[in-house]
């Protein structure tokens, strides 16, 4: 039997405006190439129960045309802080602030690995 199910992972992120959590669904479209195609409200406790805090995704990342953006503020891109947390981003600003650890910094190199730790 052939498995035609897509390789899908959900990672946790935080809204850069409100600090609230949300899930980001990524689908591997070709080996090592992932597209974010959905974002949704979810509480940290429910995300832990689903195991989303354990997911790791490695490769190249992009956004499907249907990606709705952050469910809290609508920003349609993501960045990763040095603390490894993911936050929404407007796609233009060069300076960002992490809602998880409070660090401020400039946008750097492209991300090739994403993981989340909502137990901070």
Residue pairs with C-beta under 8 A, 6 or more apart in sequence:
6 27
6 28
7 27
7 28
8 25
8 26
8 27
8 28
9 25
9 26
9 34
9 55
9 57
10 23
10 24
10 25
10 26
10 47
10 50
10 52
10 55
11 23
11 24
11 26
11 52
11 55
11 57
11 86
11 114
11 115
11 116
12 21
12 22
12 23
12 24
12 42
12 44
12 47
12 52
12 53
12 86
12 116
12 118
13 21
13 22
13 23
13 24
13 39
13 70
13 78
13 85
13 86
13 87
13 88
13 116
14 20
14 21
14 22
14 85
14 86
14 87
14 88
14 99
14 100
15 21
15 22
15 70
15 72
15 73
15 75
15 87
15 88
15 99
16 70
16 73
16 75
16 87
16 88
16 89
16 96
16 97
16 98
16 99
17 72
17 73
17 75
17 88
18 72
18 73
18 99
19 99
20 41
20 72
21 42
21 43
21 44
21 47
21 118
22 39
22 40
22 41
22 42
22 70
22 71
22 72
22 88
23 39
23 40
23 41
23 42
23 47
23 52
24 36
24 38
24 39
24 78
24 86
25 36
25 37
25 38
25 39
25 40
26 34
26 35
26 36
26 37
26 57
26 61
26 114
27 34
27 35
27 37
27 64
28 34
28 59
29 35
31 59
32 58
32 59
32 60
33 59
33 60
33 62
34 57
34 59
34 60
34 61
34 62
35 61
35 62
35 63
35 64
35 67
36 61
36 62
36 63
36 64
36 67
36 78
37 63
37 64
37 66
37 67
38 66
38 67
38 68
39 67
39 68
39 69
39 70
39 71
40 71
41 71
41 72
42 50
42 52
44 118
47 53
47 118
48 118
48 119
52 116
52 118
53 116
53 117
53 118
53 119
55 115
55 116
56 113
56 114
56 115
57 113
57 114
57 115
58 112
58 113
58 114
59 112
60 110
60 112
61 110
61 111
61 114
63 76
63 77
67 76
68 76
69 75
69 76
69 77
69 88
70 76
70 88
72 88
73 88
75 88
75 89
75 90
75 91
76 88
76 90
76 91
77 88
77 89
77 90
77 91
78 86
78 87
78 88
78 89
79 86
79 87
79 89
79 96
79 107
79 111
80 86
80 87
80 111
80 114
81 87
81 96
81 98
81 100
81 101
81 103
81 105
82 103
82 105
83 98
83 100
83 101
83 103
83 120
84 115
84 116
84 117
85 98
85 99
85 100
85 101
85 116
85 117
85 120
86 114
86 116
87 96
87 98
87 99
87 100
89 96
89 107
93 107
94 106
94 107
95 104
95 105
95 106
95 107
96 104
96 105
96 106
96 107
97 103
97 104
98 104
98 105
100 120
101 120
